[in-house]
Amino acid sequence: MVEEPPRIFDAKAIVLHRARAARIAGDTFLVREAADGLAARLAGIARDFPRRMELVLDDAERLVTPEPLDLLTSVLSLHAVNDLPGVLIQARRALRPDGLFLAALFGGETLTEMRQSLAAAELETAGGVSPRVAPFADVRELGGLLQRAGFALPVADVERTVARYGDVFSLVRDLRAMGETNALTERSHRPMRRGLLAAAMAHYAANFSDADGKLRATFDIVYLTGWAPHESQQQPLTPGSARTRLAAALGTTERSAGESAPGLQRTPIRD
């Protein structure tokens, strides 16, 4: 018997949140940023992709596609699926040989300030912590999932945006506009108590504000690139057979497998 993946996210809540976001029609600046990031990566590939599609999943997280694709993309949706390894396998199978998969999703330290502040506030006011901010995978973990799914030439890289807000409510407004409020299956369905909210806001201001009083909010967008295997693709050399170190050829600093290059950082101000 195949074990079902844990149901971390409430699919119905996600649908409702995204429908509300569509009605709000607010400023989804991170969605634009992710789409621009994918477009920039695609622009560097000198070939055409006649059969292309944005990734669409049904309620059972099955990929809906009418035919094998040359290009499959996803913009800020995959961080909210319950079975990401399974979805990536489906994405690879949906591609024609030498087809390309490009995705952008939240990962890493996204909303770390909010997560820490809510946890500290709940410990202070209730003596325990409940799930309020979704978990986000590390860029190295996501790169490993690409490999496990059978993609050739997998690449995972991250770009960080640190937004600055006048208050916590402005941050929550942006999250609602993107459909990114709490959709965890085990979330509390009761309104947040005033004491908890006050404690969380105080912790946020004390630990994650700049000299001008603006609050910082971190968003890490991880970009995934992978190709459906094809015999024409460049094959990796046998370990130790290279005559020249890649870092020397590129004029960059060599890093071990456990290190990651620093991502591009932007700092928009959100009043």
C-alpha positions in Angstrom: 0.0 0.0 0.0 1.3 3.4 -1.0 1.4 5.8 2.0 -0.5 9.0 1.4 1.5 12.2 2.0 0.5 14.3 5.0 -2.3 16.8 4.4 -0.4 20.0 5.5 -2.6 22.4 3.5 -6.3 22.7 3.3 -7.1 22.8 -0.4 -10.6 24.3 0.1 -9.1 27.2 2.1 -6.5 27.8 -0.6 -9.2 28.1 -3.2 -11.2 30.5 -1.0 -8.1 32.6 -0.2 -7.2 32.9 -3.9 -10.8 33.8 -4.8 -10.8 36.5 -2.2 -7.5 37.7 -3.6 -9.0 38.0 -7.1 -11.8 40.1 -5.7 -9.5 42.3 -3.8 -7.3 42.9 -6.9 -4.6 44.4 -4.8 -0.9 45.0 -5.5 0.7 41.5 -6.0 4.2 42.8 -6.4 5.8 39.5 -5.5 3.8 37.6 -8.1 5.1 40.1 -10.7 8.6 39.7 -9.4 8.4 35.9 -9.7 7.0 36.1 -13.2 9.7 38.5 -14.2 12.3 36.1 -12.7 11.0 33.2 -14.8 10.9 35.4 -17.9 14.5 36.4 -17.4 15.6 32.8 -17.1 13.6 31.8 -20.2 15.0 34.7 -22.2 18.5 33.2 -21.9 17.5 30.0 -23.6 17.9 30.2 -27.4 15.1 27.9 -28.6 11.3 28.0 -29.1 8.7 26.3 -26.9 5.6 25.9 -29.1 3.6 23.8 -26.6 3.6 25.6 -23.3 1.3 25.8 -20.3 1.1 27.1 -16.8 0.9 24.3 -14.3 -2.6 23.5 -13.2 -3.6 20.9 -10.5 -7.0 19.5 -9.8 -8.3 18.9 -6.2 -6.4 15.7 -5.9 -3.1 17.4 -7.0 -3.1 15.7 -10.4 -1.5 17.7 -13.2 -4.0 18.6 -15.9 -2.4 18.7 -19.4 -3.9 17.8 -22.8 -0.6 16.8 -24.5 3.1 16.5 -23.9 4.6 19.9 -23.4 7.7 21.8 -24.5 7.5 24.2 -21.5 5.7 23.9 -18.2 5.8 26.9 -15.8 4.5 27.7 -12.3 4.4 31.0 -10.6 4.1 31.0 -6.7 1.8 28.0 -6.3 4.0 24.9 -5.5 4.8 26.0 -2.0 1.2 25.2 -1.0 0.9 21.6 -2.3 0.8 18.6 0.0 2.9 16.3 -2.2 5.5 18.4 -3.9 7.8 15.4 -4.8 4.8 13.8 -6.6 3.8 17.0 -8.4 7.4 17.4 -9.7 7.4 13.8 -11.0 4.1 14.6 -12.8 5.7 17.8 -14.2 8.6 15.8 -15.6 6.4 13.2 -17.2 4.2 15.9 -18.8 7.1 17.2 -20.8 8.3 16.0 -24.2 12.0 14.8 -24.2 14.2 17.9 -23.8 11.2 19.9 -22.5 11.7 22.5 -19.9 10.2 23.0 -16.4 10.4 26.4 -14.8 8.9 27.3 -11.4 9.0 30.0 -8.8 7.9 29.3 -5.2 8.3 30.7 -1.8 11.0 29.0 0.3 13.8 29.5 2.7 13.3 32.3 5.3 10.1 33.6 3.9 8.0 35.3 6.6 10.6 34.3 9.3 9.9 37.5 11.2 6.2 36.9 11.4 6.7 33.2 12.3 9.1 34.1 15.1 6.9 36.9 16.5 3.7 34.7 16.5 5.5 31.8 18.2 7.1 34.1 20.9 3.7 35.7 21.5 1.9 32.4 21.9 4.5 31.1 24.2 4.1 34.3 26.3 0.3 34.4 26.4 -0.8 30.8 26.0 2.2 28.6 26.9 2.3 26.8 23.5 2.5 27.3 19.8 -0.1 26.6 17.1 0.5 26.4 13.3 0.0 29.9 11.8 2.7 30.3 9.1 3.3 27.6 6.5 6.7 25.8 6.4 9.0 26.6 3.5 11.6 24.3 2.0 15.3 25.2 1.8 16.7 25.8 -1.7 19.1 22.8 -1.4 16.1 20.6 -0.5 14.2 21.8 -3.5 17.1 21.2 -5.8 17.3 17.6 -4.4 13.6 17.1 -5.2 14.3 18.1 -8.8 16.9 15.4 -9.0 14.6 12.8 -7.3 11.9 13.6 -9.8 14.2 12.6 -12.7 14.9 16.1 -14.2 18.1 16.5 -16.1 20.4 19.5 -15.5 18.5 20.6 -12.4 19.1 24.1 -11.0 17.7 25.7 -7.9 18.5 29.3 -6.9 17.0 31.9 -4.6 16.4 35.6 -4.7 15.5 37.5 -1.5 13.2 40.5 -1.2 13.0 42.3 2.1 9.9 44.4 2.1 9.4 47.2 4.7 6.0 48.0 6.1 4.6 50.8 8.2 2.7 48.2 10.4 1.8 44.5 10.6 -1.7 45.2 9.1 -0.1 46.4 5.9 1.8 43.1 5.6 -1.3 41.1 6.2 -3.1 43.2 3.5 -0.4 42.2 1.0 -0.6 38.5 2.0 -4.4 38.6 1.5 -4.0 40.2 -1.9 -1.8 37.3 -3.0 -4.0 34.6 -1.4 -1.2 33.7 1.0 -2.9 33.8 4.4 -2.9 30.8 6.7 -4.3 27.7 5.0 -2.7 25.0 7.2 -5.0 22.0 7.9 -4.3 22.2 11.6 -4.7 26.0 11.9 -7.0 27.5 14.6 -10.4 28.6 13.3 -11.0 31.0 16.1 -10.2 34.7 15.7 -6.8 35.8 17.1 -7.1 37.0 20.7 -6.3 40.7 21.3 -3.6 39.8 23.8 -1.9 37.5 21.4 -2.0 40.1 18.6 -0.6 42.8 20.8 2.2 40.5 22.0 3.1 39.5 18.4 3.1 43.1 17.3 5.3 44.1 20.2 7.8 41.3 19.5 7.9 42.2 15.8 8.6 45.9 16.4 11.2 45.1 19.0 13.2 42.6 16.9 12.5 43.3 13.2 12.2 47.0 12.8 14.7 49.5 11.3 15.7 52.8 12.8 12.9 54.6 11.0 10.3 52.3 12.6 9.6 50.3 9.4 9.0 46.6 9.9 11.0 44.1 7.8 9.4 41.1 6.1 11.6 38.6 4.3 10.4 36.8 1.1 12.7 34.2 -0.5 11.6 33.2 -4.0 13.3 29.9 -5.1 13.5 29.3 -8.9 13.6 25.7 -10.1 14.8 24.8 -13.6 14.9 21.2 -14.9 14.8 19.4 -18.3 13.1 16.2 -19.3 16.0 13.9 -20.2 17.1 13.6 -23.8 20.1 12.0 -25.4 21.2 15.3 -26.9 21.7 17.0 -23.5 25.2 17.6 -22.0 26.1 14.7 -19.8 28.0 15.2 -16.5 31.7 14.2 -16.4 32.9 11.4 -14.2 33.9 12.9 -10.9 37.6 13.9 -10.9 37.9 13.8 -14.7 37.7 17.6 -15.3 41.0 19.2 -16.4 39.9 22.7 -15.3 37.9 23.7 -12.2 34.5 25.2 -13.2 35.0 28.1 -10.8 38.3 29.1 -12.5 36.7 28.9 -15.9 33.8 31.1 -14.8 36.0 33.5 -12.8 33.9 32.9 -9.6 34.6 31.7 -6.1 34.3 27.9 -5.6 31.9 26.8 -2.9 31.4 23.4 -1.3 28.1 21.5 -1.9 26.8 22.5 1.4 27.1 26.3 0.7 24.7 28.4 -1.4 25.5 31.5 -3.2 23.9 34.7 -1.8 20.7 35.6 -3.6 19.9 38.9 -5.1 18.3 41.1 -2.5 15.7 43.8 -3.1 14.1 46.1 -0.5 10.8 47.6 -1.5 9.0 49.9 1.0 5.3 49.0 1.6 3.4 51.8 3.5 
